[in-house]
Amino acid sequence: MAAVHYAGVSHRYPGADALAVDNLELDIADGEFIVLVGPSGCGKSTSLRMLAGLESVESGHIDIGGVDVTSLAPRARDVAMVFQNYALYPNMTVGDNMGFALRNAGMSKSDTAARVLDAAKMLELEPLLGRRPGKLSGGQRQRVAMGRAIVRQPKVFCMDEPLSNLDAKLRVSTRAQIAGLQRRLGTTTVYVTHDQVEAMTMGDRVAVLLDGKLQQIAAPRELYDDPVNTFVAGFIGSPGMNLVDAPVRDGAAVLGELRIPFPASAGERVVVGVRPESWDLVGDGAGLQLTVELIEELGAESFVYASAPSTNGGWTTTSGRISVRVDRKLSIALAETIRLVPRFDELFFFDSVTGLRLS
C-alpha cells in the first residue's frame, strides 16, 4: 500500500493541439479509494494510464509511496491494472490466469497456488478455478480479472471502467463487491468511470475532470451539496441539477412570474441551480408554468420532465427542460400543465459567464 501524488502532471497525444491532461495536481492517501469521473475525453483514463506507466508524462511527475515513478517501466511500479475488457488469456484456466503474473515473477508453484486460492475464496471463484474464460459469464470474468490483480498484492490498484460491459443489475452488485473488497484489503485504489452513480456510491473521494482539467475533488456528499461550478453541479446527481440562466433585475433573478433575490453581485444574467428534489408543486397562481413532456416511473419515486412556454420572460435551461422529483403517489399526466416553486434555501447561484459558484 502507498500514497499517490500527481504533481503538475500533463500529457499530450501525438498530433493533438490540446493537452489530454492539463497540470493535474492530486494527492491520494494510503489506502484511499478515489474515483476519477467525467465525460468521454476528459482525461480520466489517461491519468490512470500514466499512473500505471502505460502513457508517458509530458511534464510534472508521479510519486507512489514517496518514490518518483515517472520514468519507471510499468512492471517496476508495483501497480495492478484491471481493464474494461477483462484481458484474460482464453487458453488458460481461471486459476492459471490469476497466477500468471506470479509465475512470471518467479514465485514457486506452491506459493502461487496458495495466493490464488486465497483470492478465489474472497471472490467466490473456488468452483471456477478449473474453467476457461469462454465458459464464464461477464460478471465471473470480471471477478477473475479482479483476482488476478489481488494475488499480486500491489501498492496500487488501477481500475479502468471495469463494470462497463456488465448489465445494469450485475453492475450494482459488482460495484458493492469491489468497494467492500477494497475496504477489506486496504489497498490504495484509483477507479475510472464515466458513470457518476458509480462514482458517488463507491469512492471515499471523487475527482471530477473536464477537458483534461481537475474541476473539483471532494467526498461524494460534498460534491452534491457544494459544487464549485455549473459543470460539477450538472454532472453530479441523477438527474443532474437544473441550471436556469435567468435575467437579473433589481438584485433578483427573474423566472417568469418568480423573483429570486440573491446576496451576490452578478451581471445582467445569473444561473440559478435547482436540484430536482428542491421544487414544490403548487396550485394556480405564482410559480413557473410548465408543460409535462416525460414521466419516469422508478418505483419508489418518479421524475417529471417539463418544458417552459416560448414566451417565458427570457430564462433558459441547459437541457431545455426542468426535471422534478415527485412522490410516486402523485398523479401527473403527459401534456399536463404544472406550476413549480423552488425552495429558496436550497438554491445555488453561478456566474453566467464563468460558470463559477457565487457565494
ZIQUI-V934502 format. One record per residue. N is the residue number from 1. RES is the residue in three letters. SS is DSSP state (H for helix, E for strand, L for the rest). PHI is phi in whole degrees, -180 to 180 (none if undefined). PSI is psi in whole degrees, -180 to 180 (* if undefined). Layout:
BEGIN
N/RES/SS/PHI/PSI, N/RES/SS/PHI/PSI
END
This chain:
BEGIN
1/MET/L/none/150, 2/ALA/L/-167/153, 3/ALA/L/-78/155, 4/VAL/E/-124/139, 5/HIS/E/-135/120, 6/TYR/E/-95/120, 7/ALA/E/-114/96, 8/GLY/E/57/44, 9/VAL/E/-84/133, 10/SER/E/-133/154, 11/HIS/E/-147/138, 12/ARG/L/-129/128, 13/TYR/L/-76/147, 14/PRO/L/-55/131, 15/GLY/L/85/-7, 16/ALA/L/-88/141, 17/ASP/L/-80/-41, 18/ALA/L/-94/153, 19/LEU/L/-73/137, 20/ALA/L/-74/-36, 21/VAL/E/-131/128, 22/ASP/E/-119/102, 23/ASN/E/53/54, 24/LEU/E/-75/122, 25/GLU/E/-114/116, 26/LEU/E/-154/127, 27/ASP/E/-111/128, 28/ILE/E/-119/122, 29/ALA/L/-73/158, 30/ASP/L/-60/124, 31/GLY/L/84/3, 32/GLU/L/-81/147, 33/PHE/E/-104/108, 34/ILE/E/-118/140, 35/VAL/E/-113/131, 36/LEU/E/-99/123, 37/VAL/E/-134/152, 38/GLY/L/163/173, 39/PRO/L/-72/170, 40/SER/L/-57/136, 41/GLY/L/84/9, 42/CYS/L/-83/-12, 43/GLY/L/105/4, 44/LYS/H/-69/-46, 45/SER/H/-69/-36, 46/THR/H/-63/-41, 47/SER/H/-61/-42, 48/LEU/H/-67/-44, 49/ARG/H/-67/-31, 50/MET/H/-66/-38, 51/LEU/H/-64/-39, 52/ALA/H/-79/-10, 53/GLY/L/89/12, 54/LEU/L/-90/-12, 55/GLU/L/-132/148, 56/SER/L/-78/161, 57/VAL/L/-108/119, 58/GLU/L/-74/-41, 59/SER/E/-151/160, 60/GLY/E/84/-172, 61/HIS/E/-151/162, 62/ILE/E/-122/129, 63/ASP/E/-111/140, 64/ILE/E/-125/118, 65/GLY/L/62/33, 66/GLY/L/81/3, 67/VAL/E/-109/131, 68/ASP/E/-72/114, 69/VAL/L/-107/10, 70/THR/L/-55/-40, 71/SER/L/-98/3, 72/LEU/L/-82/150, 73/ALA/L/-69/155, 74/PRO/H/-52/-42, 75/ARG/H/-69/-17, 76/ALA/H/-92/0, 77/ARG/L/-95/-11, 78/ASP/L/58/50, 79/VAL/E/-122/135, 80/ALA/E/-109/130, 81/MET/E/-107/135, 82/VAL/E/-116/120, 83/PHE/L/-97/164, 84/GLN/L/-65/-37, 85/ASN/L/-99/18, 86/TYR/L/72/-44, 87/ALA/L/55/48, 88/LEU/L/-94/151, 89/TYR/L/-81/117, 90/PRO/L/-68/-23, 91/ASN/L/-90/0, 92/MET/L/-108/152, 93/THR/E/-73/170, 94/VAL/H/-57/-47, 95/GLY/H/-61/-41, 96/ASP/H/-69/-39, 97/ASN/H/-61/-45, 98/MET/H/-68/-33, 99/GLY/H/-96/2, 100/PHE/H/-59/-48, 101/ALA/H/-64/-35, 102/LEU/H/-69/-41, 103/ARG/H/-65/-39, 104/ASN/H/-63/-30, 105/ALA/L/-81/-2, 106/GLY/L/93/12, 107/MET/L/-72/146, 108/SER/L/-66/159, 109/LYS/H/-61/-40, 110/SER/H/-67/-44, 111/ASP/H/-67/-39, 112/THR/H/-62/-46, 113/ALA/H/-61/-38, 114/ALA/H/-66/-43, 115/ARG/H/-67/-42, 116/VAL/H/-61/-42, 117/LEU/H/-65/-42, 118/ASP/H/-60/-46, 119/ALA/H/-66/-39, 120/ALA/H/-62/-37, 121/LYS/H/-65/-43, 122/MET/H/-59/-40, 123/LEU/L/-99/6, 124/GLU/L/56/47, 125/LEU/L/-111/4, 126/GLU/H/-54/-45, 127/PRO/H/-68/-13, 128/LEU/H/-104/1, 129/LEU/L/-59/-28, 130/GLY/L/-92/-3, 131/ARG/L/-86/161, 132/ARG/E/-97/157, 133/PRO/H/-54/-33, 134/GLY/H/-63/-18, 135/LYS/H/-99/12, 136/LEU/L/-112/155, 137/SER/L/-78/171, 138/GLY/H/-60/-43, 139/GLY/H/-65/-38, 140/GLN/H/-67/-40, 141/ARG/H/-62/-40, 142/GLN/H/-66/-37, 143/ARG/H/-67/-34, 144/VAL/H/-65/-42, 145/ALA/H/-62/-39, 146/MET/H/-64/-44, 147/GLY/H/-62/-38, 148/ARG/H/-62/-35, 149/ALA/H/-75/-40, 150/ILE/H/-64/-41, 151/VAL/L/-63/-23, 152/ARG/L/-74/-18, 153/GLN/L/49/58, 154/PRO/L/-79/172, 155/LYS/L/-75/-35, 156/VAL/E/-140/136, 157/PHE/E/-94/132, 158/CYS/E/-116/118, 159/MET/E/-121/117, 160/ASP/E/-105/95, 161/GLU/L/46/56, 162/PRO/L/-70/-14, 163/LEU/L/-105/4, 164/SER/L/-63/-29, 165/ASN/L/-92/4, 166/LEU/L/-96/154, 167/ASP/L/-73/167, 168/ALA/H/-58/-46, 169/LYS/H/-66/-41, 170/LEU/H/-69/-32, 171/ARG/H/-63/-41, 172/VAL/H/-63/-48, 173/SER/H/-70/-37, 174/THR/H/-72/-38, 175/ARG/H/-66/-35, 176/ALA/H/-66/-38, 177/GLN/H/-67/-42, 178/ILE/H/-64/-46, 179/ALA/H/-62/-44, 180/GLY/H/-66/-39, 181/LEU/H/-66/-41, 182/GLN/H/-63/-38, 183/ARG/H/-68/-35, 184/ARG/H/-67/-42, 185/LEU/H/-80/-31, 186/GLY/L/71/21, 187/THR/L/-88/134, 188/THR/E/-55/129, 189/THR/E/-133/130, 190/VAL/E/-114/120, 191/TYR/E/-122/128, 192/VAL/E/-107/134, 193/THR/E/-155/155, 194/HIS/L/-99/-4, 195/ASP/L/-93/109, 196/GLN/H/-69/-22, 197/VAL/H/-67/-44, 198/GLU/H/-58/-46, 199/ALA/H/-60/-45, 200/MET/H/-70/-29, 201/THR/H/-93/-13, 202/MET/H/-112/-38, 203/GLY/L/-83/145, 204/ASP/L/-66/-41, 205/ARG/E/-136/157, 206/VAL/E/-126/131, 207/ALA/E/-107/121, 208/VAL/E/-100/126, 209/LEU/E/-117/151, 210/LEU/E/-150/127, 211/ASP/L/52/40, 212/GLY/L/81/0, 213/LYS/E/-115/139, 214/LEU/E/-73/122, 215/GLN/E/-90/-45, 216/GLN/E/-165/145, 217/ILE/E/-132/129, 218/ALA/E/-168/171, 219/ALA/L/-64/152, 220/PRO/H/-52/-46, 221/ARG/H/-64/-38, 222/GLU/H/-66/-40, 223/LEU/H/-59/-41, 224/TYR/H/-71/-42, 225/ASP/H/-85/-21, 226/ASP/L/-143/59, 227/PRO/L/-68/144, 228/VAL/L/-86/-20, 229/ASN/E/-153/177, 230/THR/H/-68/-31, 231/PHE/H/-65/-50, 232/VAL/H/-62/-41, 233/ALA/H/-61/-42, 234/GLY/H/-81/-25, 235/PHE/H/-85/-38, 236/ILE/L/-89/125, 237/GLY/L/116/146, 238/SER/L/-137/106, 239/PRO/L/-66/164, 240/GLY/L/-72/172, 241/MET/L/-62/140, 242/ASN/E/-73/126, 243/LEU/E/-115/110, 244/VAL/E/-110/115, 245/ASP/E/-86/115, 246/ALA/E/-128/151, 247/PRO/E/-71/153, 248/VAL/E/-111/128, 249/ARG/E/-137/125, 250/ASP/L/54/44, 251/GLY/L/75/19, 252/ALA/E/-139/144, 253/ALA/E/-79/135, 254/VAL/E/-111/115, 255/LEU/E/-118/92, 256/GLY/L/60/-119, 257/GLU/L/-86/-5, 258/LEU/E/-89/139, 259/ARG/E/-121/123, 260/ILE/E/-117/101, 261/PRO/E/-71/149, 262/PHE/L/-146/146, 263/PRO/L/-88/38, 264/ALA/L/-132/149, 265/SER/L/-76/141, 266/ALA/L/-148/169, 267/GLY/L/-84/-141, 268/GLU/L/-79/-16, 269/ARG/E/-138/159, 270/VAL/E/-145/150, 271/VAL/E/-99/122, 272/VAL/E/-100/126, 273/GLY/E/-103/130, 274/VAL/E/-134/119, 275/ARG/L/-68/151, 276/PRO/H/-55/-32, 277/GLU/H/-84/-1, 278/SER/H/-101/15, 279/TRP/E/-102/148, 280/ASP/E/-119/133, 281/LEU/E/-77/133, 282/VAL/E/-128/168, 283/GLY/L/-82/-156, 284/ASP/L/-63/151, 285/GLY/L/118/-132, 286/ALA/L/-68/161, 287/GLY/L/118/168, 288/LEU/E/-78/129, 289/GLN/E/-94/120, 290/LEU/E/-132/160, 291/THR/E/-114/128, 292/VAL/E/-70/126, 293/GLU/E/-110/-30, 294/LEU/E/-152/143, 295/ILE/E/-129/124, 296/GLU/E/-105/116, 297/GLU/E/-94/116, 298/LEU/L/-113/14, 299/GLY/L/92/-84, 300/ALA/L/-73/-22, 301/GLU/E/-151/170, 302/SER/E/-133/151, 303/PHE/E/-120/130, 304/VAL/E/-109/133, 305/TYR/E/-114/124, 306/ALA/E/-133/150, 307/SER/E/-112/157, 308/ALA/E/-95/157, 309/PRO/L/-66/159, 310/SER/L/-64/-31, 311/THR/L/-99/83, 312/ASN/L/-115/10, 313/GLY/L/90/9, 314/GLY/L/99/8, 315/TRP/L/-96/147, 316/THR/E/-136/160, 317/THR/E/-119/153, 318/THR/L/-66/-31, 319/SER/L/-96/-10, 320/GLY/L/87/-10, 321/ARG/L/-138/160, 322/ILE/E/-104/131, 323/SER/E/-104/138, 324/VAL/E/-136/131, 325/ARG/E/-88/130, 326/VAL/E/-129/159, 327/ASP/E/-65/138, 328/ARG/L/-64/-20, 329/LYS/L/-81/-11, 330/LEU/L/-80/131, 331/SER/L/-94/114, 332/ILE/L/-131/138, 333/ALA/L/-112/155, 334/LEU/L/-61/144, 335/ALA/L/72/2, 336/GLU/L/-73/147, 337/THR/E/-92/129, 338/ILE/E/-126/159, 339/ARG/E/-123/136, 340/LEU/E/-126/146, 341/VAL/E/-131/131, 342/PRO/E/-79/155, 343/ARG/L/-81/111, 344/PHE/H/-63/-28, 345/ASP/H/-82/0, 346/GLU/H/-116/16, 347/LEU/L/-88/157, 348/PHE/E/-122/150, 349/PHE/E/-130/137, 350/PHE/E/-133/150, 351/ASP/E/-67/132, 352/SER/L/-72/-18, 353/VAL/L/-96/-53, 354/THR/L/-87/-22, 355/GLY/L/81/0, 356/LEU/E/-77/150, 357/ARG/E/-67/136, 358/LEU/L/-98/140, 359/SER/L/-73/*
END
